Amino acid sequence: MNNTIAIYNFKGGVGKTTSAFNLACGWSRKYKVLVIDCDPQCNLSNALILNCKSKNNVYAYLKEFVHNSIPTILPIKVNGRLDLIPGHYNMIELESNSQFIEFGSVILQRLLERVKMNYDIVLIDCPSYFGKTVKAVLSSSDNLLIPATPDVFSLKGAVKLLRYIREMEKTKPINVLGIFLNRYRRNFLYHRKMVQVAKRIFGSFLITKTVRNAVQINETSDRRFVRNSGDPQSNIASDFLALCDLVVEKLNSREVKRIPLSSIEKLRPHGGSWSGASVVR
C-alpha cells in the first residue's frame, strides 16, 4: 500500500502543520486516516487533541525500534475515522542518536509497516528544520506533498527540496504528489504574479487549487476550527476539501511522478529572474 504522505518544504512558515491539520480533518470525512506528528514542537498533536500528552507517542515507539524492540503501537482516537500518533519534544534527541543517524529511515519504515495497512491514508508532519528526522521521513514515505506560499523564498524552498528529492531518488524513489500554494490572497497583485511564476517553474507539479488566506488558518490550535473545517460554507474549509479531493486523485492515479534529471535545471522562471530576486543555485 503506497498510502504514506510526507508534508514538507525547506522553507518554514508556509502553513505546513496547518495544512496537515486541515487535510487530515478533510480526508477523515471519507477515509480512515492516521496522522504521525514527527515535529518536536507537537503543534499538530495539540491542535487535534487539546494539551495532548501521551506515553504512546512517536518518540517512544521509535526509541523501542532503535533498541531492537517491537512496540505495541496504539494510536489515539481523534474522531471516528481519524487517529493520531502524537509527537514529543524529545524527538530532537534523535538528531544526535548514532543508531538513528545511520538507520533512521529503516527504523521509521518499521513503524510505518506496522500501521499503514490499517488506514487509507497515513500523513506525516515533519519538523521545520532539515535534519535526520526529515531525511528519514522522506526516504521512508511513499509520497511527498509540498506546501508553499506565493512568495519568492517559499518557491525557492520548494525548488531546493525537489533537487534534494531528485538526488535521493537515486537510491529511494518517492512519488511527488505536487506543490500547492497556501495563504493566497487573490486581491494581492504580488500573489497573482507569483502564481504565474510558480506555474512556469513547476509545470505539472503545481496543484492548480490554491488555498485562500483567512483568519481561521492561523487558529488551528483553537478547537473551534475543527468544527469550521467541516463547514462547506467556510472558504478555507472548501479550499482544503477541494485540495483533499485533488490529492486523493493523484494518490490513486497509476501515474507516478518522478523528477527527470533534465527538469532540475529548468526549475527557474523564464529569463532567470525571480521577480528581481536572484535565481536559486
C-alpha positions in Angstrom: 0.0 0.0 0.0 1.6 3.3 -1.2 -0.5 5.4 1.2 2.0 7.3 3.3 2.4 11.0 2.6 5.1 13.3 4.0 4.3 17.0 4.0 7.3 19.3 3.9 9.0 22.4 2.4 12.6 23.6 3.0 11.1 27.0 3.8 9.4 27.3 7.1 6.3 29.4 7.7 4.4 28.0 4.8 1.5 26.6 6.8 2.8 23.0 6.8 1.3 22.0 10.1 -1.9 24.0 9.4 -2.3 22.2 6.1 -1.6 18.8 7.6 -4.3 19.5 10.2 -6.9 20.5 7.6 -6.1 17.8 5.2 -6.3 15.2 7.9 -9.7 16.5 9.0 -10.9 16.8 5.4 -9.8 13.3 4.5 -11.4 11.8 7.6 -14.8 12.7 6.3 -14.5 9.8 3.8 -11.3 7.8 4.7 -9.6 6.2 7.6 -6.6 8.5 8.4 -3.6 8.2 10.7 -1.6 11.3 11.5 2.0 10.9 12.7 3.5 14.0 14.3 7.3 13.9 13.9 7.7 17.6 14.8 9.1 18.1 18.4 7.0 21.3 18.6 3.9 19.0 18.6 1.7 21.7 17.3 -0.3 19.3 15.2 -0.8 16.9 18.1 -2.1 19.8 20.3 -4.4 21.1 17.5 -6.0 17.7 17.1 -6.2 16.8 20.8 -6.0 19.8 23.2 -3.0 19.6 25.6 -2.1 16.2 24.1 0.2 14.3 26.4 0.6 10.5 26.0 3.2 7.9 26.6 2.1 6.3 23.4 4.0 8.9 21.2 6.2 8.6 18.1 9.4 9.2 20.1 8.6 6.3 22.5 7.9 4.0 19.6 11.0 4.9 17.6 13.2 4.5 20.7 11.9 1.0 21.1 12.7 0.3 17.5 16.2 1.8 18.0 16.8 -0.7 20.8 15.5 -3.6 18.5 12.3 -4.0 20.5 8.9 -4.3 18.7 6.4 -1.9 20.4 2.7 -2.3 20.5 1.5 0.7 18.6 -1.7 2.3 20.0 -2.7 5.4 18.0 -5.0 7.8 19.8 -8.6 8.2 18.5 -9.3 11.8 17.5 -12.7 11.1 15.9 -14.5 8.2 14.1 -12.0 7.9 11.2 -9.0 10.0 12.4 -6.3 8.6 14.6 -3.1 10.2 15.9 0.4 9.1 16.9 1.4 12.2 18.8 4.7 14.0 18.8 7.1 14.5 21.7 9.7 17.2 22.3 12.4 14.5 22.8 12.2 13.9 19.0 15.0 16.4 18.8 17.3 13.9 20.6 17.1 11.6 17.7 19.1 14.1 15.6 22.2 13.1 17.6 21.4 9.4 18.2 24.1 7.3 16.4 21.7 4.5 15.6 19.0 6.8 14.2 21.6 8.8 12.2 22.7 5.7 10.4 19.4 3.7 10.3 16.7 6.3 10.7 14.8 5.6 7.5 14.8 1.8 8.3 13.6 2.5 11.8 10.8 4.7 10.7 9.9 2.3 7.9 9.4 -0.4 10.5 6.9 1.8 12.4 5.0 2.6 9.2 4.9 -1.1 8.1 3.1 -1.9 11.4 0.3 0.7 11.0 -0.3 1.7 7.4 -2.3 -1.4 6.4 -5.0 -0.3 8.9 -5.5 3.1 7.2 -6.4 4.6 3.8 -4.0 7.5 4.3 -1.1 8.0 6.7 0.0 11.6 6.9 3.4 12.5 8.4 4.1 16.0 9.6 7.8 16.8 9.6 9.9 19.1 11.7 10.5 22.6 10.2 14.3 22.1 10.2 16.0 19.9 7.7 17.8 17.2 9.7 18.0 13.4 10.2 14.3 13.1 11.1 13.1 14.9 7.9 15.5 12.8 5.8 14.2 9.6 7.5 10.6 10.6 6.8 11.3 11.5 3.2 13.2 8.3 2.5 10.6 6.0 4.2 7.4 7.7 2.7 5.7 6.7 -0.5 4.6 10.2 -1.4 5.5 13.8 -0.9 3.2 16.8 -0.7 4.8 20.3 -0.7 3.0 23.3 0.7 4.2 26.7 -0.3 3.1 30.3 -0.1 3.1 32.8 -3.1 6.4 34.4 -2.4 10.0 34.1 -3.7 11.6 32.4 -0.7 8.9 29.8 -0.4 9.1 28.8 -4.1 12.9 28.7 -3.7 12.4 26.3 -0.8 10.3 24.0 -3.0 12.9 24.1 -5.7 15.7 23.1 -3.3 13.5 20.3 -1.9 12.8 18.9 -5.4 16.6 19.0 -6.1 17.2 17.1 -2.9 14.5 14.6 -3.8 16.0 14.1 -7.3 19.3 13.1 -5.6 17.5 10.9 -3.1 15.6 9.1 -5.8 18.9 7.5 -7.0 18.5 5.2 -4.0 14.9 5.5 -2.9 12.1 6.6 -5.3 9.3 8.8 -3.9 6.1 10.0 -5.7 5.8 13.8 -5.7 2.1 14.4 -5.4 2.7 18.1 -6.1 3.1 21.6 -4.8 0.2 23.7 -3.6 0.0 27.4 -2.8 -1.3 28.3 0.7 -2.3 31.6 2.2 -3.2 33.0 -1.2 -4.8 36.5 -1.5 -6.4 37.0 -4.9 -6.6 40.8 -4.4 -2.8 41.0 -3.9 -1.1 41.7 -7.3 2.1 40.1 -5.9 0.4 36.9 -5.1 -1.2 36.7 -8.5 2.2 37.3 -10.1 3.8 34.6 -8.0 1.2 32.1 -9.0 2.2 32.7 -12.6 5.8 32.3 -11.7 5.1 29.0 -9.9 3.2 27.7 -13.0 6.2 28.5 -15.2 8.7 26.9 -12.7 6.9 23.8 -11.6 4.6 23.0 -14.6 2.6 19.8 -13.9 4.0 19.5 -10.4 1.9 22.6 -9.3 -1.5 21.7 -8.0 -3.9 24.2 -9.5 -6.1 24.6 -6.4 -4.9 27.4 -4.2 -5.8 27.8 -0.5 -7.1 31.2 0.3 -5.8 33.2 3.3 -8.2 33.5 6.2 -8.2 34.4 9.9 -9.1 30.8 10.7 -5.9 29.4 9.1 -3.9 30.7 11.9 -6.2 29.4 14.6 -5.8 25.6 14.3 -4.7 25.4 17.9 -8.2 26.6 18.7 -10.6 23.6 18.9 -13.3 25.7 17.3 -11.6 25.4 14.0 -12.2 21.6 14.0 -15.9 22.4 13.5 -15.2 25.1 11.0 -13.0 22.8 8.9 -16.1 20.6 8.3 -18.3 23.5 7.3 -18.6 23.7 3.5 -19.7 27.3 3.8 -16.3 28.3 5.1 -14.0 29.5 2.3 -10.9 28.0 4.0 -12.7 24.7 4.5 -14.0 24.5 1.0 -10.5 25.2 -0.3 -9.0 22.4 1.7 -11.8 20.0 0.9 -11.2 20.6 -2.8 -7.4 20.1 -2.2 -8.2 16.8 -0.4 -10.0 15.5 -3.4 -7.3 16.6 -5.8 -4.6 14.9 -3.8 -6.6 11.7 -3.5 -6.9 11.7 -7.2 -3.2 11.9 -7.6 -2.7 9.3 -4.9 -5.0 6.9 -6.7 -3.5 7.6 -10.1 -1.4 5.0 -11.7 0.9 7.8 -12.8 4.0 8.0 -10.6 5.5 11.5 -10.7 9.3 11.3 -10.7 11.6 14.2 -11.3 13.6 13.9 -14.5 17.2 15.0 -14.1 16.8 17.3 -17.1 14.0 19.1 -15.3 16.0 20.2 -12.3 18.0 22.9 -14.1 14.7 24.2 -15.6 13.3 24.9 -12.1 13.6 28.7 -12.5 11.4 31.4 -14.1 11.9 32.4 -17.7 14.7 34.8 -18.0 16.5 33.6 -14.9 14.7 36.1 -12.6 12.6 35.6 -9.5 10.8 39.0 -9.9 14.0 40.8 -9.2 15.4 38.2 -6.8 18.4 36.1 -7.7 18.0 32.6 -9.1 18.3 29.6 -6.9 21.7 28.0 -7.4 
